[in-house]
């Protein structure tokens, strides 16, 4: 059976010569699919091409067998899209926003439309603020409204571009659970540079860097590539700089004048006295992979701001 989304030799070059995508071949099936990479890696360009908002300069993408350029309207009927920025209709209430978008998507019957809107609001936990104006919503509620508008016409494919930007940790946790629940009966492509946002519901992912596909596999496969590359060491605070010369520091814990450093080994076995870490996180695996490509933790952090 053909995959729901297929990219073949996909490339895109922006005016001025910036190469955003370069020969990407990727197939995406049902469930939650993670698209990883720092800001500027090409993820948003890929998303916009899938959503028929941007035509590729090379190659093609199909959704359910339909070319996104040749069959734009039919593809759009299958898609729900949450862009990085969603905050229109600030003076309308939540229910009015969804009603307007539902009508634009072709839902003409008022009764069935109202039932669908109520169901969607309940699914994203916004039923109690249906009459609240958009400008009065918290950041987390606004992102949930973004999900609701993407879901209102019951799409088979959801495209989520950096969906947790600006959310606090508790809201991000709720959002991850929502994505896991929604992925049970549809395709969700979730693009992010915040690795933890993929959560336990993601079983398949791809990593794009400088427009090229660099990794495709399961989270556990990416973690396996980081074995013997992540270490931990406890040193006096005054010795942190010396230890940092041999490792890309990911986390620090301070206690009684000592600092425990955890990070990715730059070369060899890391700092003298360092312990290899067994319980490697997906974020550390991502950083280890990128470090192997010559990208530094500090560089990735700056790219993510």
Beta strands, then each sheet from edge to edge (+ up, - down):
strand 1: 5-13
strand 2: 19-28
strand 3: 31-36
strand 4: 58-63
strand 5: 66-67
strand 6: 79-82
strand 7: 157-161
strand 8: 187-192
strand 9: 202-209
strand 10: 212-217
strand 11: 230-236
strand 12: 247-255
strand 13: 258-265
strand 14: 275-276
sheet 1: 2+ 1- 4+ 5-
sheet 2: 6+ 7+ 8+ 3+ 9+ 10-
sheet 3: 12+ 13- 11+ 14-
end
